Every structure is written in structure tokens, then in C-alpha cells.
Amino acid sequence: MACLPEELRHVPLFSLLDDDEIAVLSQQVELRDFAAKQRIYKVGEPSTRAFVMLSGAVEVTLIDEDGQEVLFSEPRHGDFFGFASMLENTTHQTSATTTEPTTCLEIDRNDIEALLLKKPMAGLDMMTVLARDIHTAQGVIRNRAMRNANELIDEQETFGERLADVVASFGGSWTFIILFGTVLTVYTLINIHLKGKAWDPYPFILLNLFLSMLASIQAPVIMMSQNRQDTKDRLRSELDFEVNRRAETEIQALSRKIHFLADKLGDIEEHLRGPNESRREDDLRS
């Protein structure tokens, strides 16, 4: 449905427009209402339109190289989303989903063109919107590059996994070996000393039962901890690979720049030497 001119005056991008320009633009843009948990657009869809946040809440997300969904931005009142793809006339690189009932302005390229023809200074406000998206993207990349494998694993671990780590850590320490050896020694000495009154005489069948039960429980707990350690090692190797790949890309970029500068220096050297010196060198060679 058409948008009321009063709605446009609340959008910072259109705050500089006069009454006539607001009236013209209000007939071009559309007001859209979205329900909670409704998808506005998804990655890969044609980006013929962009949206301006009026009320409600929207989450703009993207999928990284690991296949994980990353929160890209949460537009506030008056903010654009899907704007860069609409201007570039490419498919959406992000997905937008509402988290509560939301009202947005829907704008296409023709609306923007008409706005810029009437108010060229509005282009500066649009560049500010794009600059904010660039800074947001840089923040997302920086945070992903600084991921700590241990922190990522710890955030997702359950109580049982933490308990398995504690049991495995204690079971593989000298404290456990000394304590367990002391208990076994005291247990056997007491039963030997009691002789006929012992509750577990030689060959200590009850003790063997307890040891078997302890081993049957301890073994899977230790395996759980080892599996978690394997997961940590795999994540560390993946992060190391990402860092190495970025480093290789940077090195290749620097190498290209060095070759480019070397070519330019060669051109400058040839220009400084001049045609007379080049002719003199040719005569010497002949």
C-alpha cells in the first residue's frame, strides 16, 4: 500500500526533502507489514527492492565459509537493509527475517533515481548508509578471524562433557594414582589382618568387582573427553588453515604490488635515461 508523507519524514534519509518532494516520493514507495518470524528476503534472491526500517525488529544474517549463520546487522528506525544489492542490481548476499511484527518501506531503483534527480544531496546520506554496512562487515570479519577454538568449544559444551573432562583429568594424574594405590593397600591389609572375620577375604572377590565396575565407567568417560579433545584439535587446524590462507592471499597481493612497482621503476628509469643515452649504449654494443 502507499505510504503516508508523515511516515517518510521520520526517515533520516528523507528528512531534507520539502513537502512537494515528500508527496511525490510517498506515491512511489510502498508500506509493507511483516509478521513475526517472517522472512523478508533470503540469500540468492533477486534484489530489485530495498527496505527502510520503520518499526519492529529485523535480523540481517549471512552464511560464512563454515556454513554457520552469522548475525550481520540489526537495523534500527530509519536504517536501510538490502540497499547495496539493490543498487548493484545483484542477488541478495544476506537474509532478512523479522523477530517481531515489523513495518518497512519498500523502495526500488526507480524511486532512488527519482529522489536523486530532485535532491542530489540525499546521495550523501545513502553513502553514509553504505559506509555503515562496510564497517559492520569489517567487524564481522575481524571477529571471525579472532575466534578462539577453546572458547568456541567451551560455549557449546554441556554439563556432562565438562564432568567428563574433570574425571579424565583427575583419573590421569599422580594424585589419583597415589590415592587409589593407598586405598587398595589399606583395603587388602585390613582384610588380611581380620582373617576369618574379613568381609572380603583373599582373593578379594568384592574388590575385583568394584574395580571392574570402576573400569567400565571410567573407560567411556575418558573416551568422551578424548573425543572432545579431537574436536578441539580439528577446529584449531581449521582456524590455522584459514589464517594461512589469508596470509598466502596477502603475500600474493604484496608480490603483485612489488612487481607492479618494479615495472613502474623500470619505466621511470628508461624515461630518465632518455633517447641519447640509449643510442650511445647501442653504439657501444656495436
C-alpha positions as CSV (number, residue, x, y, z in Angstrom):
1,M,0.0,0.0,0.0
2,A,1.0,3.6,-0.5
3,C,3.0,5.4,2.2
4,L,1.8,8.5,4.1
5,P,4.0,11.5,3.8
6,E,4.2,11.7,7.6
7,E,5.9,8.3,7.6
8,L,8.7,9.5,5.3
9,R,9.5,12.5,7.5
10,H,10.6,10.1,10.3
11,V,13.3,8.5,8.0
12,P,16.6,10.4,8.3
13,L,17.4,9.8,4.7
14,F,14.3,11.8,3.6
15,S,14.4,14.5,6.3
16,L,15.9,17.1,3.9
17,L,13.1,16.8,1.3
18,D,10.5,19.5,1.0
19,D,6.7,19.0,1.1
20,D,6.4,18.6,-2.7
21,E,9.2,16.0,-2.9
22,I,7.9,14.1,0.1
23,A,4.5,14.0,-1.6
24,V,6.0,12.6,-4.9
25,L,8.1,10.1,-3.1
26,S,5.2,8.9,-0.9
27,Q,3.3,7.9,-4.1
28,Q,6.3,5.8,-5.3
29,V,7.3,3.8,-2.3
30,E,5.2,1.2,-0.6
31,L,4.5,0.4,3.0
32,R,4.9,-3.3,3.9
33,D,3.8,-5.1,7.1
34,F,5.5,-8.3,8.1
35,A,4.5,-10.8,10.8
36,A,6.9,-12.1,13.5
37,K,9.4,-14.7,12.2
38,Q,8.6,-13.8,8.6
39,R,11.4,-13.8,6.1
40,I,11.6,-10.6,4.1
41,Y,14.2,-11.9,1.6
42,K,16.9,-14.6,1.5
43,V,20.4,-15.1,0.1
44,G,20.3,-15.6,-3.7
45,E,17.0,-13.9,-4.4
46,P,16.9,-11.0,-6.9
47,S,17.4,-7.7,-5.1
48,T,15.0,-5.4,-7.0
49,R,14.0,-3.7,-3.8
50,A,15.5,-2.4,-0.6
51,F,13.8,-1.8,2.7
52,V,13.8,1.0,5.3
53,M,13.0,0.1,8.9
54,L,10.1,2.0,10.5
55,S,9.1,-0.2,13.4
56,G,9.6,-3.7,14.8
57,A,12.8,-5.7,14.7
58,V,14.7,-7.4,11.9
59,E,17.8,-9.6,11.9
60,V,20.1,-9.5,8.8
61,T,22.3,-12.6,8.6
62,L,24.8,-14.2,6.3
63,I,26.4,-17.6,5.9
64,D,30.1,-17.8,6.4
65,E,32.6,-20.3,4.9
66,D,31.9,-22.8,7.7
67,G,28.2,-22.9,6.9
68,Q,27.3,-21.1,10.1
69,E,24.7,-18.3,10.2
70,V,26.3,-15.0,11.4
71,L,24.4,-12.0,12.6
72,F,25.3,-9.2,10.2
73,S,23.2,-6.3,11.5
74,E,20.0,-5.3,13.3
75,P,18.5,-2.3,11.5
76,R,17.2,0.5,13.7
77,H,14.5,3.0,12.8
78,G,15.3,4.7,9.5
79,D,18.1,2.3,8.6
80,F,18.2,0.6,5.1
81,F,18.9,-3.1,4.6
82,G,19.2,-4.9,1.2
83,F,20.3,-1.5,-0.1
84,A,23.8,-2.3,-1.6
85,S,22.5,-5.3,-3.6
86,M,19.6,-3.3,-4.9
87,L,21.8,-0.5,-6.1
88,E,24.3,-3.0,-7.7
89,N,21.3,-5.0,-9.2
90,T,22.7,-8.3,-7.9
91,T,21.2,-11.1,-5.8
92,H,21.0,-10.6,-2.1
93,Q,24.1,-11.6,-0.2
94,T,22.3,-11.7,3.1
95,S,18.9,-12.8,4.6
96,A,16.5,-10.7,6.5
97,T,14.0,-12.1,9.0
98,T,11.7,-10.3,11.4
99,T,11.8,-11.2,15.1
100,E,8.5,-9.3,15.8
101,P,5.7,-7.6,13.8
102,T,7.5,-5.1,11.6
103,T,6.7,-2.3,9.3
104,C,9.1,-1.3,6.5
105,L,9.2,1.0,3.5
106,E,9.8,-0.9,0.2
107,I,11.9,1.1,-2.3
108,D,13.2,0.2,-5.7
109,R,15.9,1.7,-8.0
110,N,13.4,3.9,-9.8
111,D,12.4,5.5,-6.5
112,I,16.0,6.2,-5.7
113,E,16.6,7.6,-9.2
114,A,13.7,10.0,-8.8
115,L,14.9,11.0,-5.4
116,L,18.4,11.8,-6.6
117,L,17.1,13.9,-9.5
118,K,15.1,16.0,-7.1
119,K,17.5,16.1,-4.2
120,P,21.1,15.3,-5.1
121,M,22.4,15.8,-1.6
122,A,20.4,12.7,-0.5
123,G,23.1,10.7,-2.2
124,L,25.5,11.6,0.6
125,D,23.1,10.1,3.2
126,M,23.0,6.9,1.1
127,M,26.7,6.8,1.0
128,T,26.6,7.0,4.9
129,V,24.3,4.0,4.9
130,L,26.7,2.0,2.7
131,A,29.7,3.1,4.9
132,R,27.9,1.8,7.9
133,D,27.4,-1.6,6.2
134,I,31.1,-1.7,5.3
135,H,32.1,-1.1,8.9
136,T,29.7,-3.8,10.0
137,A,31.2,-6.2,7.5
138,Q,34.7,-5.4,8.7
139,G,33.6,-6.0,12.3
140,V,32.1,-9.4,11.4
141,I,35.3,-10.4,9.5
142,R,37.5,-9.2,12.4
143,N,35.5,-11.1,15.0
144,R,35.5,-14.3,12.9
145,A,39.3,-14.0,12.4
146,M,39.9,-13.7,16.1
147,R,37.9,-16.8,17.1
148,N,39.5,-18.9,19.8
149,A,39.0,-22.6,19.4
150,N,38.8,-23.2,23.2
151,E,36.2,-20.5,23.7
152,L,34.0,-21.8,20.8
153,I,34.1,-25.4,22.3
154,D,33.5,-24.1,25.9
155,E,30.5,-22.1,24.8
156,Q,28.8,-25.3,23.4
157,E,29.8,-27.8,26.0
158,T,27.2,-29.5,28.2
159,F,27.4,-30.3,31.9
160,G,28.1,-34.0,31.1
161,E,31.0,-33.0,28.8
162,R,32.5,-30.7,31.5
163,L,32.2,-33.6,34.0
164,A,33.9,-36.0,31.6
165,D,36.9,-33.6,31.3
166,V,37.2,-33.3,35.1
167,V,37.0,-37.1,35.6
168,A,39.6,-37.7,32.8
169,S,41.9,-35.0,34.2
170,F,41.7,-36.4,37.7
171,G,42.0,-40.1,36.5
172,G,45.2,-39.3,34.6
173,S,47.0,-37.6,37.5
174,W,49.5,-38.7,40.1
175,T,47.1,-37.7,42.8
176,F,44.6,-40.3,41.6
177,I,47.3,-43.0,41.3
178,I,48.7,-42.3,44.8
179,L,45.2,-42.1,46.4
180,F,43.9,-45.2,44.6
181,G,47.0,-47.2,45.5
182,T,46.7,-46.1,49.1
183,V,43.0,-47.2,49.3
184,L,43.8,-50.6,47.7
185,T,46.7,-51.2,50.1
186,V,44.7,-50.3,53.2
187,Y,41.7,-52.4,52.0
188,T,43.8,-55.5,51.5
189,L,45.8,-55.1,54.7
190,I,42.6,-54.8,56.8
191,N,41.1,-57.9,55.2
192,I,44.3,-59.8,55.7
193,H,44.5,-58.7,59.4
194,L,40.9,-59.7,60.2
195,K,41.5,-63.2,58.8
196,G,38.3,-65.2,59.4
197,K,36.2,-62.1,60.2
198,A,37.1,-60.3,57.0
199,W,34.2,-59.1,54.8
200,D,36.3,-59.7,51.7
201,P,38.9,-62.4,52.3
202,Y,41.6,-63.4,49.8
203,P,41.4,-63.4,46.8
204,F,39.3,-60.2,47.4
205,I,36.4,-61.0,45.0
206,L,34.4,-58.0,46.2
207,L,37.3,-55.7,45.5
208,N,37.7,-57.2,42.0
209,L,34.0,-56.5,41.4
210,F,34.4,-52.8,42.4
211,L,37.5,-52.4,40.2
212,S,35.7,-53.9,37.2
213,M,32.7,-51.6,37.7
214,L,35.1,-48.6,38.1
215,A,36.9,-49.5,34.9
216,S,33.6,-50.0,32.9
217,I,32.5,-46.5,33.9
218,Q,35.9,-44.7,33.6
219,A,36.7,-46.0,30.1
220,P,33.7,-44.4,28.3
221,V,34.1,-41.2,30.3
222,I,37.8,-40.9,29.2
223,M,36.7,-41.6,25.6
224,M,34.2,-38.8,25.8
225,S,37.0,-36.4,26.9
226,Q,39.3,-37.7,24.1
227,N,36.5,-37.1,21.5
228,R,36.2,-33.5,22.8
229,Q,39.9,-33.1,22.5
230,D,39.8,-34.4,18.9
231,T,37.1,-31.8,18.2
232,K,39.3,-29.0,19.6
233,D,42.3,-30.2,17.6
234,R,40.2,-30.3,14.4
235,L,38.8,-26.8,15.0
236,R,42.3,-25.5,15.7
237,S,43.6,-27.0,12.4
238,E,40.7,-25.4,10.5
239,L,41.4,-22.0,12.1
240,D,45.1,-22.4,11.3
241,F,44.2,-23.2,7.7
242,E,42.1,-20.0,7.4
243,V,44.9,-17.9,8.9
244,N,47.4,-19.5,6.5
245,R,45.1,-18.9,3.5
246,R,44.6,-15.3,4.4
247,A,48.4,-14.9,4.9
248,E,49.0,-16.5,1.5
249,T,46.5,-14.1,-0.1
250,E,48.2,-11.1,1.5
251,I,51.6,-12.3,0.4
252,Q,50.4,-12.8,-3.2
253,A,48.9,-9.3,-3.2
254,L,52.1,-7.8,-1.9
255,S,54.1,-9.8,-4.5
256,R,51.9,-8.3,-7.3
257,K,52.3,-4.8,-5.9
258,I,56.1,-5.3,-5.8
259,H,56.2,-6.5,-9.4
260,F,54.0,-3.6,-10.4
261,L,56.3,-1.1,-8.6
262,A,59.3,-2.7,-10.2
263,D,57.8,-2.3,-13.6
264,K,57.0,1.3,-12.9
265,L,60.5,1.9,-11.7
266,G,61.8,0.4,-14.9
267,D,59.7,2.7,-16.9
268,I,60.8,5.7,-15.0
269,E,64.5,4.6,-15.4
270,E,64.0,4.3,-19.1
271,H,62.4,7.7,-19.2
272,L,65.2,9.3,-17.2
273,R,67.9,7.7,-19.3
274,G,66.5,9.4,-22.4
275,P,66.9,8.5,-26.1
276,N,70.5,9.9,-26.3
277,E,71.9,7.6,-23.7
278,S,70.0,4.6,-25.2
279,R,71.6,5.5,-28.6
280,R,75.1,5.8,-27.0
281,E,74.7,2.3,-25.4
282,D,73.6,0.9,-28.8
283,D,76.8,2.4,-30.4
284,L,79.0,0.8,-27.7
285,R,77.5,-2.6,-28.2
286,S,78.0,-2.3,-31.9
